[in-house]
Amino acid sequence: MVKHIVTGAHYGLRDWLAQRVTAVVMAIYLLLLAAVLLVSPPHDHAAWKALFSEQWLRIVSFLFFVSLCWHAWIGMRNILMDYVHATGTRLTLHVLVILSLLFYAVWSVDILWS
């Protein structure tokens, strides 16, 4: 009988699916934004501000940024797990990536709702 030693956290299928879903969310957002910009292209800062004063566009934009951060996290985590073999270095880089992505998510909220 073969005894398999399981290591890791079995991210495979879940991460693959999450990256595809987040990519679809980002693609739909970009198509939606392109359509909005084609219908009513803003020509100055006031027009851009008016465009993003719509609550629905802020929420959809925030969902885009959350999808982008999640997509980036999965990709960066997989790259670091594959290519950085020193545990301490990999953990440090994981923490730095997480902190960076959290900073960008909070910054996007600040930009969208300020």
Secondary structure, DSSP 4 states (H G I P E B T S, - for coil): ---PPP-S---HHHHHHHHHHHHHHHHHHHHHHHHHHHHS---SHHHHHHHTTSHHHHHHHHHHHHHHHHHHHHHHHHHHHHH---HHHHHHHHHHHHHHHHHHHHHHHHHHT-
